[in-house]
Amino acid sequence: MSCLFCKIIEGAIPSTAVYQDEHCYAFADINPKAPTHILVAPRKHLDSLASARDEDRLLLGHLLRTAAEIARTRGLHKGYRVVINHGEDGGQTVDHLHLHLLGGRALGWPPG
């Protein structure tokens, strides 16, 4: 498979691992937009949130819970943001579903 994140998850491309289990892999973003910028990706390849099916509901919940746990362990008690980009207009640059966990500073609104 030529998917960048699949290659990162399988270890063919180096990354800075933050968390991993049988369902997901979390790693530091190489172009961080905040002091804490971690990507949480499912091990199962899904192109985007829109491609998730009913059988992926537990996986989607697991990704969100994992992001919250990483935020807790990173001391982001003042707040953080979890973002899922979809499609070109949504800012998705890698066609593999992933969550951005951003924190460590005040985040402005609107984000885009």
C-alpha positions as CSV (number, residue, x, y, z in Angstrom):
1,M,0.0,0.0,0.0
2,S,1.3,3.5,-0.8
3,C,-0.5,5.2,2.1
4,L,2.0,7.4,4.0
5,F,0.3,6.8,7.4
6,C,0.0,3.0,6.8
7,K,3.8,3.0,6.2
8,I,4.4,5.0,9.4
9,I,2.1,2.7,11.4
10,E,3.9,-0.4,10.1
11,G,7.3,1.2,10.9
12,A,8.5,1.5,7.3
13,I,8.8,5.3,7.8
14,P,10.3,6.5,11.1
15,S,8.1,8.5,13.5
16,T,8.1,9.7,17.1
17,A,5.7,7.3,18.7
18,V,3.5,8.7,21.5
19,Y,1.0,5.9,22.0
20,Q,0.1,2.6,20.4
21,D,-2.3,-0.3,20.9
22,E,-3.9,-2.9,18.7
23,H,-6.4,-0.3,17.2
24,C,-4.4,2.9,16.8
25,Y,-1.0,4.6,16.6
26,A,-0.3,8.1,17.8
27,F,2.8,10.1,16.8
28,A,4.2,13.6,16.8
29,D,3.3,15.7,13.8
30,I,6.5,16.6,11.8
31,N,5.1,20.1,11.2
32,P,3.5,21.1,14.5
33,K,1.0,23.9,14.7
34,A,1.0,24.0,18.5
35,P,3.5,23.0,21.3
36,T,1.6,19.7,21.5
37,H,0.6,18.4,18.0
38,I,0.0,14.7,18.0
39,L,-1.7,12.6,15.2
40,V,-3.9,9.7,16.3
41,A,-4.5,7.3,13.4
42,P,-6.3,4.0,13.3
43,R,-4.3,0.9,12.3
44,K,-7.2,0.0,9.9
45,H,-6.9,2.1,6.8
46,L,-9.9,4.4,6.3
47,D,-9.5,7.2,3.7
48,S,-11.4,9.7,5.8
49,L,-14.1,10.1,8.4
50,A,-16.7,10.0,5.6
51,S,-15.5,6.5,4.6
52,A,-16.1,5.1,8.1
53,R,-19.0,2.6,8.3
54,D,-21.3,1.4,11.1
55,E,-18.8,-1.3,12.1
56,D,-16.2,1.4,12.7
57,R,-18.2,3.1,15.5
58,L,-16.2,1.6,18.3
59,L,-13.0,2.4,16.6
60,L,-14.0,6.1,16.2
61,G,-14.8,6.3,19.8
62,H,-11.5,4.6,20.7
63,L,-9.6,7.3,18.7
64,L,-11.4,10.1,20.6
65,R,-10.8,8.4,24.0
66,T,-7.2,7.9,23.1
67,A,-6.7,11.5,22.2
68,A,-8.3,12.5,25.5
69,E,-6.0,10.2,27.5
70,I,-2.9,11.5,25.6
71,A,-4.0,15.1,26.5
72,R,-4.3,14.1,30.1
73,T,-0.9,12.5,30.2
74,R,0.6,15.5,28.5
75,G,-0.8,17.9,31.1
76,L,-3.1,19.7,28.8
77,H,-5.4,20.5,31.7
78,K,-6.1,24.1,30.5
79,G,-7.5,22.8,27.2
80,Y,-6.8,21.3,23.9
81,R,-8.4,20.8,20.5
82,V,-9.2,17.6,18.5
83,V,-9.5,18.1,14.8
84,I,-10.5,15.8,11.9
85,N,-10.0,17.2,8.5
86,H,-11.9,15.9,5.5
87,G,-11.3,16.5,1.9
88,E,-9.3,19.2,0.1
89,D,-11.4,22.1,1.4
90,G,-11.3,20.7,4.9
91,G,-7.5,20.7,4.8
92,Q,-6.9,16.9,4.6
93,T,-3.5,16.2,3.1
94,V,-3.1,12.5,3.8
95,D,-5.9,10.1,2.7
96,H,-5.9,8.1,6.0
97,L,-8.3,9.1,8.8
98,H,-6.4,10.8,11.6
99,L,-7.1,13.1,14.5
100,H,-5.0,16.1,15.3
101,L,-4.5,16.7,19.1
102,L,-3.4,20.3,19.5
103,G,-2.6,22.0,22.8
104,G,0.0,23.7,25.0
105,R,-1.2,27.3,24.2
106,A,-4.4,29.2,23.7
107,L,-6.0,28.3,20.4
108,G,-7.9,31.0,18.6
109,W,-11.4,30.7,17.0
110,P,-12.3,30.5,14.2
111,P,-9.6,28.1,13.3
112,G,-9.5,28.4,9.5
